[in-house]
Amino acid sequence: MASESDLVTLYASARPRPVVGVDDDRREEISVTRATYEEARSAVDARVPDGWQLLGLSRWPYHDTFNEEQP
């Protein structure tokens, strides 16, 4: 089982794939709380409706892997 410090919340937004470049402004907000990143990401992907695309994904607590110190 993951420790509390390994648990994250993911927030995502999805929309229908545009047809001929037309965006109908429909959006669906998706959130998954208190899961490991891998579990949360799989759950977000599973909740994006067929024919829709994921627009954005944010994580809380924020984790900047780019600036993380290397051992």
Backbone as a ProteinNet text record, in pm:
[ID]
protein_1_A
[PRIMARY]
MASESDLVTLYASARPRPVVGVDDDRREEISVTRATYEEARSAVDARVPDGWQLLGLSRWPYHDTFNEEQP
[TERTIARY]
84.4	0	89.1	48	125.4	114	221.5	218	140.9	97.9	20.3	95.7	226.8	305.1	313.1	280.1	281.6	148	46.7	-86.2	-101.4	-168.7	-188.9	-335.4	-368.4	-497.3	-466.5	-534.9	-519.3	-647.9	-633.7	-745.9	-724.5	-829.9	-818	-940.3	-924.1	-1033.3	-1032.6	-1152.2	-1163.6	-1272	-1263.8	-1365.2	-1384.6	-1497.3	-1515.2	-1410.2	-1361.9	-1268.7	-1343.3	-1284.6	-1352.8	-1375	-1488.2	-1519.5	-1497.1	-1410.1	-1375.8	-1336.7	-1260.9	-1209.5	-1310.3	-1433.5	-1536.5	-1537.4	-1517.2	-1520.5	-1654	-1734.2	-1866.6	-1864.1	-1745.5	-1726	-1771.4	-1808.4	-1841.8	-1712.4	-1716.6	-1602.6	-1651.3	-1566.3	-1594.1	-1473.6	-1499	-1392.2	-1384	-1263.3	-1239.4	-1139.8	-1167.1	-1068.3	-1062.6	-944.3	-920.1	-837.5	-883.3	-814.4	-756.7	-651.1	-587.5	-552.7	-472.6	-423.3	-277.3	-205.6	-71.1	-85.7	20.6	12.5	-29.7	29.6	-1.6	-148.2	-200.4	-341.3	-433	-397.9	-480.5	-480.4	-365.4	-357.5	-439.8	-433.4	-513.8	-663	-701.3	-841.7	-889.7	-806.3	-842.8	-862	-765.6	-776.1	-903	-939.9	-1059.4	-1188	-1183.8	-1303.7	-1321.1	-1224.4	-1240.3	-1336	-1451.9	-1550	-1493.7	-1545.9	-1506.8	-1531.7	-1437.2	-1450.2	-1409.1	-1363.6	-1318.3	-1167.4	-1108.8	-964.8	-933.6	-824.3	-778.1	-714.6	-758.9	-705.9	-591.5	-603.3	-501.1	-504.2	-394.7	-381.1	-296	-344.3	-263.7	-265.2	-161.3	-139	-127.1	-185.5	-168.8	-135.8	-40.7	50.4	140.1	177.6	262.1	397.4	448.7	579.3	658.3	764.8	846.1	961.3	940.3	1044.5	1160.5	1138.8	1244.8	1353.8	1310.6	1406.5	1443	1404.9	1435.4	1586	1638	1779.9	1811.1	1921.4	1966.4	2061.2	2058.4	2147.7	2292.9
-118	0	124.6	224.5	349	430.3	501.8	589.9	716.6	786.9	910.5	1009.6	1016.7	1111.9	1073.2	949.1	905	927.2	970.4	986.4	1125.1	1130.2	1255.6	1271.1	1389	1415.8	1465.3	1409.2	1455.3	1522.8	1634.5	1707.4	1708.7	1680.3	1676.7	1741.6	1779	1833.7	1760	1728	1658.4	1725.6	1705.7	1760.1	1662.1	1672.7	1589.7	1628.5	1530.6	1562.7	1649	1761.7	1849.8	1780.6	1808.1	1758.1	1873.6	1854.8	1957.5	2087.8	2074.9	2191.9	2269.6	2220.3	2292.3	2242.2	2333.6	2302.4	2350.6	2258.8	2297.4	2345.1	2365.1	2419	2326.5	2201.9	2108.4	2062.7	2053.6	2008.5	1916	1826.2	1742.2	1750	1783.6	1789.2	1652.6	1605.2	1473.8	1493	1431.5	1434	1296.8	1261.9	1137	1175.1	1136.4	1177.1	1058.2	1088.3	995.4	861.2	868	748.8	773.3	667	687.4	751.1	812.9	878.2	779	661.1	562.1	519.4	495.4	457.8	571.9	694	809.8	833.1	821.6	843.8	740.1	615	510.1	537.6	584	614.6	732.5	835.3	949.6	903	827.3	777.5	695.5	614.7	530.3	612.9	733.4	816.9	916.5	924.7	1010.5	937.9	997.9	930.1	896	789.2	752.5	869.3	895.7	1004.3	1139.6	1142.5	1266.6	1264.1	1382.1	1390.8	1462	1422	1483.9	1617.9	1725.8	1859.6	1897.2	1862.6	1903.5	1815.4	1812.3	1728.9	1804.5	1818.8	1880.9	1791.4	1805.9	1717.6	1799.6	1748.7	1810.1	1702	1709.5	1822.7	1825.9	1948.8	1970.5	1904.8	1839.6	1774.4	1808.1	1884	1929	1830.8	1731.7	1631.9	1690.5	1796.9	1857.1	1917.4	1982.5	2049.3	1966.9	1841.1	1755.4	1728.9	1735.1	1709.8	1563.9	1543.1	1408	1359.3	1228.2	1175.9	1182.1
0	0	0	-72.9	-85.1	43.2	74.9	190.9	154.7	256.1	234.9	146.8	162	83.1	-64.8	-99.2	-238.7	-308.6	-235.2	-293.2	-355	-466.9	-539.1	-577.4	-623.4	-686.6	-827	-925.6	-1063.8	-1107.4	-1173.7	-1232.6	-1382.8	-1457	-1602.6	-1665	-1790	-1868.7	-2002.4	-2050.1	-2178.3	-2261.2	-2393.2	-2483.7	-2599.7	-2668.2	-2788.1	-2891.6	-2964.9	-3073.8	-3175	-3214.1	-3309.5	-3443.9	-3503.7	-3637.3	-3733.1	-3828.8	-3926.8	-3855.7	-3748	-3678.7	-3597.2	-3580.5	-3505.5	-3360.9	-3266.4	-3123.7	-3069.1	-3013.6	-2963.8	-2818.1	-2762.2	-2626.8	-2514.1	-2543.2	-2435.7	-2368.7	-2236.6	-2158.2	-2048.1	-2007.4	-1892.1	-1799.7	-1675	-1575.4	-1507.2	-1489.7	-1430.3	-1316.7	-1202.3	-1094.7	-1029	-986.6	-915.1	-793.4	-675.5	-552.9	-477.4	-403	-311	-374.8	-478.5	-547.1	-584.6	-614.3	-666	-803.2	-852.1	-981.8	-1089.9	-1089.9	-1193.1	-1188.3	-1067.5	-1052.7	-1097	-1056.3	-1091	-1240.9	-1304.3	-1449.1	-1523.9	-1482.9	-1546.5	-1528.9	-1409.7	-1383.5	-1466.9	-1482.4	-1566.3	-1710.6	-1762.4	-1900.6	-1920.6	-1821.4	-1832.2	-1829.8	-1771.6	-1760.8	-1873.9	-1964.9	-2082.5	-2177.8	-2208.7	-2294.3	-2432.4	-2492	-2628.4	-2722.4	-2810.9	-2906.1	-2849.2	-2725	-2662.6	-2651	-2627.9	-2609.4	-2478.6	-2416.9	-2294.2	-2329.2	-2262.5	-2291.1	-2199.6	-2074.9	-1980.1	-1857.9	-1788.2	-1669.8	-1569.1	-1446.9	-1342.6	-1219.6	-1140.3	-1026.5	-900	-792.8	-662.1	-562	-473.2	-468.5	-590.4	-628.8	-745.3	-721.6	-824.6	-814.5	-939.3	-922	-1033.8	-1055	-1141.5	-1164.4	-1243.5	-1319.3	-1398.5	-1308.8	-1200.4	-1112.8	-989.5	-988.4	-874.2	-864.8	-742.7	-723.7	-754	-822.2	-854.1	-746	-712	-607	-648.8
[MASK]
+++++++++++++++++++++++++++++++++++++++++++++++++++++++++++++++++++++++

